[in-house]
Amino acid sequence: MRLRILEGRRSRLEERLANIRDGLGPQPRAHGHAIPRRSNGTARTPTEREVRWLEELITAERKIRD
């Protein structure tokens, strides 16, 4: 059950990253004006860190099950 939850969360975050990379992700706003797309790198970094963290958790969970 826990493994499925972690894998599901990782999958959703990977989709979000793909959308950000493709320019389809939510556009950050500053003072009511859209920030240029090149600024999406700041949105991507925390999401990439969370994906790596989830991968570590998934690996650990799989080791426990073996």
PDBQT receptor file of N, H, CA, C and O in Angstrom, charges set to zero:
ATOM      1  N   MET A   1       0.827  -1.187   0.000  1.00  0.00    +0.000 N 
ATOM      2  CA  MET A   1       0.000   0.000   0.000  1.00  0.00    +0.000 C 
ATOM      3  C   MET A   1       0.874   1.255   0.000  1.00  0.00    +0.000 C 
ATOM      4  O   MET A   1       0.681   2.151  -0.822  1.00  0.00    +0.000 OA
ATOM      5  N   ARG A   2       1.838   1.314   0.930  1.00  0.00    +0.000 N 
ATOM      6  H   ARG A   2       1.995   0.586   1.597  1.00  0.00    +0.000 HD
ATOM      7  CA  ARG A   2       2.718   2.485   1.026  1.00  0.00    +0.000 C 
ATOM      8  C   ARG A   2       3.493   2.672  -0.277  1.00  0.00    +0.000 C 
ATOM      9  O   ARG A   2       3.645   3.796  -0.754  1.00  0.00    +0.000 OA
ATOM     10  N   LEU A   3       3.980   1.577  -0.848  1.00  0.00    +0.000 N 
ATOM     11  H   LEU A   3       3.856   0.664  -0.461  1.00  0.00    +0.000 HD
ATOM     12  CA  LEU A   3       4.739   1.645  -2.083  1.00  0.00    +0.000 C 
ATOM     13  C   LEU A   3       3.898   2.225  -3.215  1.00  0.00    +0.000 C 
ATOM     14  O   LEU A   3       4.386   3.050  -3.988  1.00  0.00    +0.000 OA
ATOM     15  N   ARG A   4       2.657   1.809  -3.317  1.00  0.00    +0.000 N 
ATOM     16  H   ARG A   4       2.261   1.139  -2.689  1.00  0.00    +0.000 HD
ATOM     17  CA  ARG A   4       1.760   2.339  -4.358  1.00  0.00    +0.000 C 
ATOM     18  C   ARG A   4       1.535   3.832  -4.182  1.00  0.00    +0.000 C 
ATOM     19  O   ARG A   4       1.498   4.573  -5.165  1.00  0.00    +0.000 OA
ATOM     20  N   ILE A   5       1.386   4.277  -2.959  1.00  0.00    +0.000 N 
ATOM     21  H   ILE A   5       1.416   3.676  -2.161  1.00  0.00    +0.000 HD
ATOM     22  CA  ILE A   5       1.187   5.705  -2.681  1.00  0.00    +0.000 C 
ATOM     23  C   ILE A   5       2.419   6.497  -3.114  1.00  0.00    +0.000 C 
ATOM     24  O   ILE A   5       2.302   7.525  -3.782  1.00  0.00    +0.000 OA
ATOM     25  N   LEU A   6       3.598   6.012  -2.730  1.00  0.00    +0.000 N 
ATOM     26  H   LEU A   6       3.693   5.177  -2.187  1.00  0.00    +0.000 HD
ATOM     27  CA  LEU A   6       4.836   6.703  -3.095  1.00  0.00    +0.000 C 
ATOM     28  C   LEU A   6       5.023   6.742  -4.613  1.00  0.00    +0.000 C 
ATOM     29  O   LEU A   6       5.397   7.773  -5.171  1.00  0.00    +0.000 OA
ATOM     30  N   GLU A   7       4.762   5.620  -5.272  1.00  0.00    +0.000 N 
ATOM     31  H   GLU A   7       4.458   4.782  -4.818  1.00  0.00    +0.000 HD
ATOM     32  CA  GLU A   7       4.905   5.563  -6.726  1.00  0.00    +0.000 C 
ATOM     33  C   GLU A   7       3.890   6.473  -7.424  1.00  0.00    +0.000 C 
ATOM     34  O   GLU A   7       4.199   7.094  -8.440  1.00  0.00    +0.000 OA
ATOM     35  N   GLY A   8       2.693   6.544  -6.875  1.00  0.00    +0.000 N 
ATOM     36  H   GLY A   8       2.442   6.039  -6.049  1.00  0.00    +0.000 HD
ATOM     37  CA  GLY A   8       1.677   7.423  -7.443  1.00  0.00    +0.000 C 
ATOM     38  C   GLY A   8       2.062   8.890  -7.329  1.00  0.00    +0.000 C 
ATOM     39  O   GLY A   8       1.904   9.661  -8.275  1.00  0.00    +0.000 OA
ATOM     40  N   ARG A   9       2.565   9.262  -6.169  1.00  0.00    +0.000 N 
ATOM     41  H   ARG A   9       2.693   8.636  -5.400  1.00  0.00    +0.000 HD
ATOM     42  CA  ARG A   9       3.011  10.648  -5.962  1.00  0.00    +0.000 C 
ATOM     43  C   ARG A   9       4.162  10.980  -6.908  1.00  0.00    +0.000 C 
ATOM     44  O   ARG A   9       4.183  12.048  -7.521  1.00  0.00    +0.000 OA
ATOM     45  N   ARG A  10       5.124  10.053  -7.022  1.00  0.00    +0.000 N 
ATOM     46  H   ARG A  10       5.107   9.186  -6.524  1.00  0.00    +0.000 HD
ATOM     47  CA  ARG A  10       6.248  10.278  -7.933  1.00  0.00    +0.000 C 
ATOM     48  C   ARG A  10       5.757  10.451  -9.366  1.00  0.00    +0.000 C 
ATOM     49  O   ARG A  10       6.240  11.325 -10.086  1.00  0.00    +0.000 OA
ATOM     50  N   SER A  11       4.815   9.636  -9.776  1.00  0.00    +0.000 N 
ATOM     51  H   SER A  11       4.422   8.926  -9.191  1.00  0.00    +0.000 HD
ATOM     52  CA  SER A  11       4.270   9.713 -11.128  1.00  0.00    +0.000 C 
ATOM     53  C   SER A  11       3.636  11.078 -11.398  1.00  0.00    +0.000 C 
ATOM     54  O   SER A  11       3.859  11.675 -12.452  1.00  0.00    +0.000 OA
ATOM     55  N   ARG A  12       2.847  11.566 -10.443  1.00  0.00    +0.000 N 
ATOM     56  H   ARG A  12       2.666  11.081  -9.587  1.00  0.00    +0.000 HD
ATOM     57  CA  ARG A  12       2.208  12.879 -10.615  1.00  0.00    +0.000 C 
ATOM     58  C   ARG A  12       3.249  13.993 -10.700  1.00  0.00    +0.000 C 
ATOM     59  O   ARG A  12       3.102  14.930 -11.486  1.00  0.00    +0.000 OA
ATOM     60  N   LEU A  13       4.301  13.887  -9.889  1.00  0.00    +0.000 N 
ATOM     61  H   LEU A  13       4.421  13.127  -9.251  1.00  0.00    +0.000 HD
ATOM     62  CA  LEU A  13       5.352  14.910  -9.925  1.00  0.00    +0.000 C 
ATOM     63  C   LEU A  13       6.132  14.853 -11.234  1.00  0.00    +0.000 C 
ATOM     64  O   LEU A  13       6.517  15.892 -11.772  1.00  0.00    +0.000 OA
ATOM     65  N   GLU A  14       6.367  13.654 -11.747  1.00  0.00    +0.000 N 
ATOM     66  H   GLU A  14       6.054  12.810 -11.310  1.00  0.00    +0.000 HD
ATOM     67  CA  GLU A  14       7.053  13.527 -13.024  1.00  0.00    +0.000 C 
ATOM     68  C   GLU A  14       6.230  14.126 -14.153  1.00  0.00    +0.000 C 
ATOM     69  O   GLU A  14       6.786  14.725 -15.073  1.00  0.00    +0.000 OA
ATOM     70  N   GLU A  15       4.906  13.971 -14.094  1.00  0.00    +0.000 N 
ATOM     71  H   GLU A  15       4.455  13.484 -13.347  1.00  0.00    +0.000 HD
ATOM     72  CA  GLU A  15       4.029  14.602 -15.077  1.00  0.00    +0.000 C 
ATOM     73  C   GLU A  15       4.124  16.118 -14.975  1.00  0.00    +0.000 C 
ATOM     74  O   GLU A  15       4.191  16.813 -15.989  1.00  0.00    +0.000 OA
ATOM     75  N   ARG A  16       4.131  16.627 -13.750  1.00  0.00    +0.000 N 
ATOM     76  H   ARG A  16       4.078  16.063 -12.926  1.00  0.00    +0.000 HD
ATOM     77  CA  ARG A  16       4.252  18.066 -13.530  1.00  0.00    +0.000 C 
ATOM     78  C   ARG A  16       5.566  18.585 -14.110  1.00  0.00    +0.000 C 
ATOM     79  O   ARG A  16       5.587  19.622 -14.772  1.00  0.00    +0.000 OA
ATOM     80  N   LEU A  17       6.666  17.861 -13.861  1.00  0.00    +0.000 N 
ATOM     81  H   LEU A  17       6.649  17.018 -13.324  1.00  0.00    +0.000 HD
ATOM     82  CA  LEU A  17       7.964  18.257 -14.406  1.00  0.00    +0.000 C 
ATOM     83  C   LEU A  17       7.943  18.284 -15.930  1.00  0.00    +0.000 C 
ATOM     84  O   LEU A  17       8.471  19.209 -16.547  1.00  0.00    +0.000 OA
ATOM     85  N   ALA A  18       7.341  17.282 -16.524  1.00  0.00    +0.000 N 
ATOM     86  H   ALA A  18       6.912  16.530 -16.023  1.00  0.00    +0.000 HD
ATOM     87  CA  ALA A  18       7.250  17.242 -17.988  1.00  0.00    +0.000 C 
ATOM     88  C   ALA A  18       6.480  18.445 -18.505  1.00  0.00    +0.000 C 
ATOM     89  O   ALA A  18       6.871  19.050 -19.503  1.00  0.00    +0.000 OA
ATOM     90  N   ASN A  19       5.391  18.798 -17.836  1.00  0.00    +0.000 N 
ATOM     91  H   ASN A  19       5.074  18.307 -17.025  1.00  0.00    +0.000 HD
ATOM     92  CA  ASN A  19       4.605  19.959 -18.246  1.00  0.00    +0.000 C 
ATOM     93  C   ASN A  19       5.394  21.248 -18.092  1.00  0.00    +0.000 C 
ATOM     94  O   ASN A  19       5.313  22.135 -18.941  1.00  0.00    +0.000 OA
ATOM     95  N   ILE A  20       6.155  21.355 -17.017  1.00  0.00    +0.000 N 
ATOM     96  H   ILE A  20       6.221  20.635 -16.326  1.00  0.00    +0.000 HD
ATOM     97  CA  ILE A  20       6.976  22.549 -16.811  1.00  0.00    +0.000 C 
ATOM     98  C   ILE A  20       8.029  22.634 -17.912  1.00  0.00    +0.000 C 
ATOM     99  O   ILE A  20       8.243  23.701 -18.489  1.00  0.00    +0.000 OA
ATOM    100  N   ARG A  21       8.678  21.525 -18.201  1.00  0.00    +0.000 N 
ATOM    101  H   ARG A  21       8.503  20.658 -17.733  1.00  0.00    +0.000 HD
ATOM    102  CA  ARG A  21       9.715  21.506 -19.246  1.00  0.00    +0.000 C 
ATOM    103  C   ARG A  21       9.137  21.845 -20.612  1.00  0.00    +0.000 C 
ATOM    104  O   ARG A  21       9.803  22.479 -21.430  1.00  0.00    +0.000 OA
ATOM    105  N   ASP A  22       7.898  21.426 -20.863  1.00  0.00    +0.000 N 
ATOM    106  H   ASP A  22       7.357  20.911 -20.198  1.00  0.00    +0.000 HD
ATOM    107  CA  ASP A  22       7.246  21.693 -22.145  1.00  0.00    +0.000 C 
ATOM    108  C   ASP A  22       6.594  23.066 -22.187  1.00  0.00    +0.000 C 
ATOM    109  O   ASP A  22       6.024  23.462 -23.203  1.00  0.00    +0.000 OA
ATOM    110  N   GLY A  23       6.681  23.786 -21.083  1.00  0.00    +0.000 N 
ATOM    111  H   GLY A  23       7.145  23.465 -20.257  1.00  0.00    +0.000 HD
ATOM    112  CA  GLY A  23       6.074  25.112 -21.041  1.00  0.00    +0.000 C 
ATOM    113  C   GLY A  23       4.582  25.089 -20.803  1.00  0.00    +0.000 C 
ATOM    114  O   GLY A  23       3.900  26.085 -21.046  1.00  0.00    +0.000 OA
ATOM    115  N   LEU A  24       4.062  23.966 -20.329  1.00  0.00    +0.000 N 
ATOM    116  H   LEU A  24       4.616  23.157 -20.131  1.00  0.00    +0.000 HD
ATOM    117  CA  LEU A  24       2.626  23.843 -20.105  1.00  0.00    +0.000 C 
ATOM    118  C   LEU A  24       2.250  23.970 -18.644  1.00  0.00    +0.000 C 
ATOM    119  O   LEU A  24       1.067  24.001 -18.303  1.00  0.00    +0.000 OA
ATOM    120  N   GLY A  25       3.243  24.043 -17.787  1.00  0.00    +0.000 N 
ATOM    121  H   GLY A  25       4.203  24.018 -18.064  1.00  0.00    +0.000 HD
ATOM    122  CA  GLY A  25       2.980  24.106 -16.354  1.00  0.00    +0.000 C 
ATOM    123  C   GLY A  25       2.401  25.438 -15.952  1.00  0.00    +0.000 C 
ATOM    124  O   GLY A  25       2.339  26.365 -16.760  1.00  0.00    +0.000 OA
ATOM    125  N   PRO A  26       1.975  25.542 -14.705  1.00  0.00    +0.000 N 
ATOM    126  CA  PRO A  26       1.424  26.800 -14.231  1.00  0.00    +0.000 C 
ATOM    127  C   PRO A  26       2.468  27.896 -14.321  1.00  0.00    +0.000 C 
ATOM    128  O   PRO A  26       3.623  27.689 -13.948  1.00  0.00    +0.000 OA
ATOM    129  N   GLN A  27       2.083  29.024 -14.797  1.00  0.00    +0.000 N 
ATOM    130  H   GLN A  27       1.145  29.192 -15.100  1.00  0.00    +0.000 HD
ATOM    131  CA  GLN A  27       2.993  30.142 -14.934  1.00  0.00    +0.000 C 
ATOM    132  C   GLN A  27       3.011  30.946 -13.643  1.00  0.00    +0.000 C 
ATOM    133  O   GLN A  27       1.972  31.422 -13.185  1.00  0.00    +0.000 OA
ATOM    134  N   PRO A  28       4.207  31.097 -13.054  1.00  0.00    +0.000 N 
ATOM    135  CA  PRO A  28       4.296  31.918 -11.843  1.00  0.00    +0.000 C 
ATOM    136  C   PRO A  28       3.946  33.359 -12.170  1.00  0.00    +0.000 C 
ATOM    137  O   PRO A  28       4.126  33.805 -13.304  1.00  0.00    +0.000 OA
ATOM    138  N   ARG A  29       3.454  34.076 -11.192  1.00  0.00    +0.000 N 
ATOM    139  H   ARG A  29       3.308  33.713 -10.272  1.00  0.00    +0.000 HD
ATOM    140  CA  ARG A  29       3.062  35.462 -11.416  1.00  0.00    +0.000 C 
ATOM    141  C   ARG A  29       3.756  36.346 -10.389  1.00  0.00    +0.000 C 
ATOM    142  O   ARG A  29       3.928  35.969  -9.230  1.00  0.00    +0.000 OA
ATOM    143  N   ALA A  30       4.142  37.505 -10.834  1.00  0.00    +0.000 N 
ATOM    144  H   ALA A  30       4.003  37.811 -11.776  1.00  0.00    +0.000 HD
ATOM    145  CA  ALA A  30       4.752  38.484  -9.941  1.00  0.00    +0.000 C 
ATOM    146  C   ALA A  30       4.063  39.819 -10.167  1.00  0.00    +0.000 C 
ATOM    147  O   ALA A  30       4.057  40.333 -11.285  1.00  0.00    +0.000 OA
ATOM    148  N   HIS A  31       3.496  40.371  -9.139  1.00  0.00    +0.000 N 
ATOM    149  H   HIS A  31       3.501  39.953  -8.231  1.00  0.00    +0.000 HD
ATOM    150  CA  HIS A  31       2.827  41.664  -9.218  1.00  0.00    +0.000 C 
ATOM    151  C   HIS A  31       1.768  41.690 -10.310  1.00  0.00    +0.000 C 
ATOM    152  O   HIS A  31       1.582  42.704 -10.983  1.00  0.00    +0.000 OA
ATOM    153  N   GLY A  32       1.074  40.565 -10.482  1.00  0.00    +0.000 N 
ATOM    154  H   GLY A  32       1.226  39.741  -9.936  1.00  0.00    +0.000 HD
ATOM    155  CA  GLY A  32      -0.019  40.500 -11.442  1.00  0.00    +0.000 C 
ATOM    156  C   GLY A  32       0.399  40.262 -12.876  1.00  0.00    +0.000 C 
ATOM    157  O   GLY A  32      -0.453  40.201 -13.762  1.00  0.00    +0.000 OA
ATOM    158  N   HIS A  33       1.701  40.124 -13.130  1.00  0.00    +0.000 N 
ATOM    159  H   HIS A  33       2.394  40.174 -12.410  1.00  0.00    +0.000 HD
ATOM    160  CA  HIS A  33       2.183  39.909 -14.497  1.00  0.00    +0.000 C 
ATOM    161  C   HIS A  33       2.852  38.546 -14.579  1.00  0.00    +0.000 C 
ATOM    162  O   HIS A  33       3.539  38.113 -13.654  1.00  0.00    +0.000 OA
ATOM    163  N   ALA A  34       2.636  37.885 -15.702  1.00  0.00    +0.000 N 
ATOM    164  H   ALA A  34       2.077  38.237 -16.454  1.00  0.00    +0.000 HD
ATOM    165  CA  ALA A  34       3.269  36.577 -15.893  1.00  0.00    +0.000 C 
ATOM    166  C   ALA A  34       4.783  36.738 -15.954  1.00  0.00    +0.000 C 
ATOM    167  O   ALA A  34       5.297  37.676 -16.563  1.00  0.00    +0.000 OA
ATOM    168  N   ILE A  35       5.483  35.814 -15.318  1.00  0.00    +0.000 N 
ATOM    169  H   ILE A  35       5.066  35.052 -14.824  1.00  0.00    +0.000 HD
ATOM    170  CA  ILE A  35       6.939  35.792 -15.368  1.00  0.00    +0.000 C 
ATOM    171  C   ILE A  35       7.337  35.027 -16.625  1.00  0.00    +0.000 C 
ATOM    172  O   ILE A  35       6.701  34.025 -16.950  1.00  0.00    +0.000 OA
ATOM    173  N   PRO A  36       8.360  35.463 -17.334  1.00  0.00    +0.000 N 
ATOM    174  CA  PRO A  36       8.771  34.743 -18.550  1.00  0.00    +0.000 C 
ATOM    175  C   PRO A  36       9.023  33.263 -18.268  1.00  0.00    +0.000 C 
ATOM    176  O   PRO A  36       9.434  32.901 -17.166  1.00  0.00    +0.000 OA
ATOM    177  N   ARG A  37       8.780  32.410 -19.257  1.00  0.00    +0.000 N 
ATOM    178  H   ARG A  37       8.447  32.704 -20.153  1.00  0.00    +0.000 HD
ATOM    179  CA  ARG A  37       8.891  30.962 -19.108  1.00  0.00    +0.000 C 
ATOM    180  C   ARG A  37      10.260  30.510 -18.630  1.00  0.00    +0.000 C 
ATOM    181  O   ARG A  37      10.350  29.488 -17.950  1.00  0.00    +0.000 OA
ATOM    182  N   ARG A  38      11.323  31.219 -18.954  1.00  0.00    +0.000 N 
ATOM    183  H   ARG A  38      11.250  32.049 -19.507  1.00  0.00    +0.000 HD
ATOM    184  CA  ARG A  38      12.645  30.771 -18.531  1.00  0.00    +0.000 C 
ATOM    185  C   ARG A  38      12.767  30.716 -17.013  1.00  0.00    +0.000 C 
ATOM    186  O   ARG A  38      13.672  30.063 -16.493  1.00  0.00    +0.000 OA
ATOM    187  N   SER A  39      11.881  31.382 -16.302  1.00  0.00    +0.000 N 
ATOM    188  H   SER A  39      11.146  31.912 -16.724  1.00  0.00    +0.000 HD
ATOM    189  CA  SER A  39      11.904  31.363 -14.843  1.00  0.00    +0.000 C 
ATOM    190  C   SER A  39      11.346  30.064 -14.276  1.00  0.00    +0.000 C 
ATOM    191  O   SER A  39      11.403  29.855 -13.064  1.00  0.00    +0.000 OA
ATOM    192  N   ASN A  40      10.809  29.189 -15.117  1.00  0.00    +0.000 N 
ATOM    193  H   ASN A  40      10.763  29.359 -16.102  1.00  0.00    +0.000 HD
ATOM    194  CA  ASN A  40      10.261  27.924 -14.623  1.00  0.00    +0.000 C 
ATOM    195  C   ASN A  40      11.312  27.051 -13.956  1.00  0.00    +0.000 C 
ATOM    196  O   ASN A  40      10.959  26.097 -13.263  1.00  0.00    +0.000 OA
ATOM    197  N   GLY A  41      12.580  27.347 -14.141  1.00  0.00    +0.000 N 
ATOM    198  H   GLY A  41      12.867  28.122 -14.704  1.00  0.00    +0.000 HD
ATOM    199  CA  GLY A  41      13.628  26.585 -13.480  1.00  0.00    +0.000 C 
ATOM    200  C   GLY A  41      13.482  26.635 -11.976  1.00  0.00    +0.000 C 
ATOM    201  O   GLY A  41      13.827  25.676 -11.285  1.00  0.00    +0.000 OA
ATOM    202  N   THR A  42      12.976  27.740 -11.461  1.00  0.00    +0.000 N 
ATOM    203  H   THR A  42      12.696  28.519 -12.023  1.00  0.00    +0.000 HD
ATOM    204  CA  THR A  42      12.793  27.844 -10.016  1.00  0.00    +0.000 C 
ATOM    205  C   THR A  42      11.657  26.954  -9.540  1.00  0.00    +0.000 C 
ATOM    206  O   THR A  42      11.695  26.453  -8.416  1.00  0.00    +0.000 OA
ATOM    207  N   ALA A  43      10.656  26.752 -10.370  1.00  0.00    +0.000 N 
ATOM    208  H   ALA A  43      10.625  27.159 -11.282  1.00  0.00    +0.000 HD
ATOM    209  CA  ALA A  43       9.549  25.860 -10.004  1.00  0.00    +0.000 C 
ATOM    210  C   ALA A  43       9.979  24.407 -10.133  1.00  0.00    +0.000 C 
ATOM    211  O   ALA A  43       9.502  23.541  -9.400  1.00  0.00    +0.000 OA
ATOM    212  N   ARG A  44      10.873  24.150 -11.059  1.00  0.00    +0.000 N 
ATOM    213  H   ARG A  44      11.261  24.854 -11.654  1.00  0.00    +0.000 HD
ATOM    214  CA  ARG A  44      11.289  22.784 -11.338  1.00  0.00    +0.000 C 
ATOM    215  C   ARG A  44      12.167  22.214 -10.227  1.00  0.00    +0.000 C 
ATOM    216  O   ARG A  44      12.021  21.045  -9.871  1.00  0.00    +0.000 OA
ATOM    217  N   THR A  45      13.068  23.009  -9.678  1.00  0.00    +0.000 N 
ATOM    218  H   THR A  45      13.187  23.959  -9.967  1.00  0.00    +0.000 HD
ATOM    219  CA  THR A  45      14.042  22.519  -8.708  1.00  0.00    +0.000 C 
ATOM    220  C   THR A  45      13.417  21.845  -7.488  1.00  0.00    +0.000 C 
ATOM    221  O   THR A  45      13.818  20.727  -7.165  1.00  0.00    +0.000 OA
ATOM    222  N   PRO A  46      12.466  22.454  -6.798  1.00  0.00    +0.000 N 
ATOM    223  CA  PRO A  46      11.869  21.758  -5.644  1.00  0.00    +0.000 C 
ATOM    224  C   PRO A  46      11.157  20.461  -6.053  1.00  0.00    +0.000 C 
ATOM    225  O   PRO A  46      11.183  19.474  -5.319  1.00  0.00    +0.000 OA
ATOM    226  N   THR A  47      10.531  20.475  -7.214  1.00  0.00    +0.000 N 
ATOM    227  H   THR A  47      10.509  21.277  -7.811  1.00  0.00    +0.000 HD
ATOM    228  CA  THR A  47       9.833  19.282  -7.686  1.00  0.00    +0.000 C 
ATOM    229  C   THR A  47      10.830  18.181  -8.007  1.00  0.00    +0.000 C 
ATOM    230  O   THR A  47      10.591  17.015  -7.693  1.00  0.00    +0.000 OA
ATOM    231  N   GLU A  48      11.943  18.540  -8.629  1.00  0.00    +0.000 N 
ATOM    232  H   GLU A  48      12.138  19.487  -8.885  1.00  0.00    +0.000 HD
ATOM    233  CA  GLU A  48      12.980  17.542  -8.911  1.00  0.00    +0.000 C 
ATOM    234  C   GLU A  48      13.551  16.959  -7.622  1.00  0.00    +0.000 C 
ATOM    235  O   GLU A  48      13.815  15.759  -7.540  1.00  0.00    +0.000 OA
ATOM    236  N   ARG A  49      13.739  17.810  -6.621  1.00  0.00    +0.000 N 
ATOM    237  H   ARG A  49      13.525  18.785  -6.687  1.00  0.00    +0.000 HD
ATOM    238  CA  ARG A  49      14.230  17.310  -5.322  1.00  0.00    +0.000 C 
ATOM    239  C   ARG A  49      13.232  16.346  -4.707  1.00  0.00    +0.000 C 
ATOM    240  O   ARG A  49      13.622  15.323  -4.144  1.00  0.00    +0.000 OA
ATOM    241  N   GLU A  50      11.952  16.661  -4.808  1.00  0.00    +0.000 N 
ATOM    242  H   GLU A  50      11.634  17.492  -5.265  1.00  0.00    +0.000 HD
ATOM    243  CA  GLU A  50      10.940  15.774  -4.232  1.00  0.00    +0.000 C 
ATOM    244  C   GLU A  50      10.900  14.440  -4.966  1.00  0.00    +0.000 C 
ATOM    245  O   GLU A  50      10.712  13.397  -4.339  1.00  0.00    +0.000 OA
ATOM    246  N   VAL A  51      11.073  14.458  -6.283  1.00  0.00    +0.000 N 
ATOM    247  H   VAL A  51      11.226  15.306  -6.792  1.00  0.00    +0.000 HD
ATOM    248  CA  VAL A  51      11.106  13.211  -7.051  1.00  0.00    +0.000 C 
ATOM    249  C   VAL A  51      12.283  12.350  -6.595  1.00  0.00    +0.000 C 
ATOM    250  O   VAL A  51      12.127  11.146  -6.393  1.00  0.00    +0.000 OA
ATOM    251  N   ARG A  52      13.465  12.962  -6.432  1.00  0.00    +0.000 N 
ATOM    252  H   ARG A  52      13.592  13.940  -6.597  1.00  0.00    +0.000 HD
ATOM    253  CA  ARG A  52      14.637  12.199  -5.957  1.00  0.00    +0.000 C 
ATOM    254  C   ARG A  52      14.394  11.619  -4.570  1.00  0.00    +0.000 C 
ATOM    255  O   ARG A  52      14.758  10.474  -4.303  1.00  0.00    +0.000 OA
ATOM    256  N   TRP A  53      13.784  12.397  -3.690  1.00  0.00    +0.000 N 
ATOM    257  H   TRP A  53      13.488  13.327  -3.906  1.00  0.00    +0.000 HD
ATOM    258  CA  TRP A  53      13.478  11.937  -2.334  1.00  0.00    +0.000 C 
ATOM    259  C   TRP A  53      12.517  10.751  -2.382  1.00  0.00    +0.000 C 
ATOM    260  O   TRP A  53      12.708   9.759  -1.679  1.00  0.00    +0.000 OA
ATOM    261  N   LEU A  54      11.481  10.865  -3.219  1.00  0.00    +0.000 N 
ATOM    262  H   LEU A  54      11.326  11.671  -3.789  1.00  0.00    +0.000 HD
ATOM    263  CA  LEU A  54      10.525   9.762  -3.350  1.00  0.00    +0.000 C 
ATOM    264  C   LEU A  54      11.202   8.516  -3.908  1.00  0.00    +0.000 C 
ATOM    265  O   LEU A  54      10.893   7.403  -3.483  1.00  0.00    +0.000 OA
ATOM    266  N   GLU A  55      12.120   8.690  -4.854  1.00  0.00    +0.000 N 
ATOM    267  H   GLU A  55      12.371   9.595  -5.199  1.00  0.00    +0.000 HD
ATOM    268  CA  GLU A  55      12.842   7.543  -5.399  1.00  0.00    +0.000 C 
ATOM    269  C   GLU A  55      13.641   6.841  -4.312  1.00  0.00    +0.000 C 
ATOM    270  O   GLU A  55      13.713   5.613  -4.286  1.00  0.00    +0.000 OA
ATOM    271  N   GLU A  56      14.244   7.620  -3.412  1.00  0.00    +0.000 N 
ATOM    272  H   GLU A  56      14.185   8.619  -3.433  1.00  0.00    +0.000 HD
ATOM    273  CA  GLU A  56      14.976   7.028  -2.292  1.00  0.00    +0.000 C 
ATOM    274  C   GLU A  56      14.036   6.246  -1.371  1.00  0.00    +0.000 C 
ATOM    275  O   GLU A  56      14.360   5.143  -0.930  1.00  0.00    +0.000 OA
ATOM    276  N   LEU A  57      12.886   6.823  -1.090  1.00  0.00    +0.000 N 
ATOM    277  H   LEU A  57      12.623   7.719  -1.448  1.00  0.00    +0.000 HD
ATOM    278  CA  LEU A  57      11.907   6.135  -0.241  1.00  0.00    +0.000 C 
ATOM    279  C   LEU A  57      11.412   4.847  -0.896  1.00  0.00    +0.000 C 
ATOM    280  O   LEU A  57      11.268   3.819  -0.233  1.00  0.00    +0.000 OA
ATOM    281  N   ILE A  58      11.154   4.911  -2.195  1.00  0.00    +0.000 N 
ATOM    282  H   ILE A  58      11.271   5.745  -2.733  1.00  0.00    +0.000 HD
ATOM    283  CA  ILE A  58      10.670   3.738  -2.933  1.00  0.00    +0.000 C 
ATOM    284  C   ILE A  58      11.731   2.640  -2.917  1.00  0.00    +0.000 C 
ATOM    285  O   ILE A  58      11.413   1.470  -2.706  1.00  0.00    +0.000 OA
ATOM    286  N   THR A  59      12.989   3.015  -3.141  1.00  0.00    +0.000 N 
ATOM    287  H   THR A  59      13.247   3.966  -3.313  1.00  0.00    +0.000 HD
ATOM    288  CA  THR A  59      14.079   2.041  -3.104  1.00  0.00    +0.000 C 
ATOM    289  C   THR A  59      14.173   1.386  -1.732  1.00  0.00    +0.000 C 
ATOM    290  O   THR A  59      14.308   0.167  -1.628  1.00  0.00    +0.000 OA
ATOM    291  N   ALA A  60      14.101   2.196  -0.683  1.00  0.00    +0.000 N 
ATOM    292  H   ALA A  60      13.992   3.187  -0.767  1.00  0.00    +0.000 HD
ATOM    293  CA  ALA A  60      14.166   1.663   0.688  1.00  0.00    +0.000 C 
ATOM    294  C   ALA A  60      12.983   0.739   0.969  1.00  0.00    +0.000 C 
ATOM    295  O   ALA A  60      13.145  -0.317   1.581  1.00  0.00    +0.000 OA
ATOM    296  N   GLU A  61      11.806   1.137   0.525  1.00  0.00    +0.000 N 
ATOM    297  H   GLU A  61      11.674   1.995   0.028  1.00  0.00    +0.000 HD
ATOM    298  CA  GLU A  61      10.606   0.319   0.745  1.00  0.00    +0.000 C 
ATOM    299  C   GLU A  61      10.730  -1.021   0.039  1.00  0.00    +0.000 C 
ATOM    300  O   GLU A  61      10.336  -2.049   0.588  1.00  0.00    +0.000 OA
ATOM    301  N   ARG A  62      11.272  -1.021  -1.169  1.00  0.00    +0.000 N 
ATOM    302  H   ARG A  62      11.592  -0.186  -1.615  1.00  0.00    +0.000 HD
ATOM    303  CA  ARG A  62      11.448  -2.273  -1.916  1.00  0.00    +0.000 C 
ATOM    304  C   ARG A  62      12.455  -3.185  -1.238  1.00  0.00    +0.000 C 
ATOM    305  O   ARG A  62      12.277  -4.403  -1.228  1.00  0.00    +0.000 OA
ATOM    306  N   LYS A  63      13.521  -2.606  -0.666  1.00  0.00    +0.000 N 
ATOM    307  H   LYS A  63      13.665  -1.617  -0.674  1.00  0.00    +0.000 HD
ATOM    308  CA  LYS A  63      14.520  -3.403   0.048  1.00  0.00    +0.000 C 
ATOM    309  C   LYS A  63      13.910  -4.073   1.275  1.00  0.00    +0.000 C 
ATOM    310  O   LYS A  63      14.241  -5.217   1.588  1.00  0.00    +0.000 OA
ATOM    311  N   ILE A  64      13.038  -3.378   1.957  1.00  0.00    +0.000 N 
ATOM    312  H   ILE A  64      12.770  -2.448   1.703  1.00  0.00    +0.000 HD
ATOM    313  CA  ILE A  64      12.360  -3.932   3.125  1.00  0.00    +0.000 C 
ATOM    314  C   ILE A  64      11.521  -5.135   2.727  1.00  0.00    +0.000 C 
ATOM    315  O   ILE A  64      11.458  -6.122   3.458  1.00  0.00    +0.000 OA
ATOM    316  N   ARG A  65      10.878  -5.054   1.570  1.00  0.00    +0.000 N 
ATOM    317  H   ARG A  65      10.929  -4.252   0.975  1.00  0.00    +0.000 HD
ATOM    318  CA  ARG A  65       9.989  -6.122   1.111  1.00  0.00    +0.000 C 
ATOM    319  C   ARG A  65      10.750  -7.351   0.623  1.00  0.00    +0.000 C 
ATOM    320  O   ARG A  65      10.201  -8.453   0.613  1.00  0.00    +0.000 OA
ATOM    321  N   ASP A  66      12.017  -7.173   0.216  1.00  0.00    +0.000 N 
ATOM    322  H   ASP A  66      12.463  -6.278   0.225  1.00  0.00    +0.000 HD
ATOM    323  CA  ASP A  66      12.793  -8.314  -0.321  1.00  0.00    +0.000 C 
ATOM    324  C   ASP A  66      13.283  -9.235   0.770  1.00  0.00    +0.000 C 
ATOM    325  O   ASP A  66      13.945 -10.233   0.485  1.00  0.00    +0.000 OA
TER     326      ASP A  66
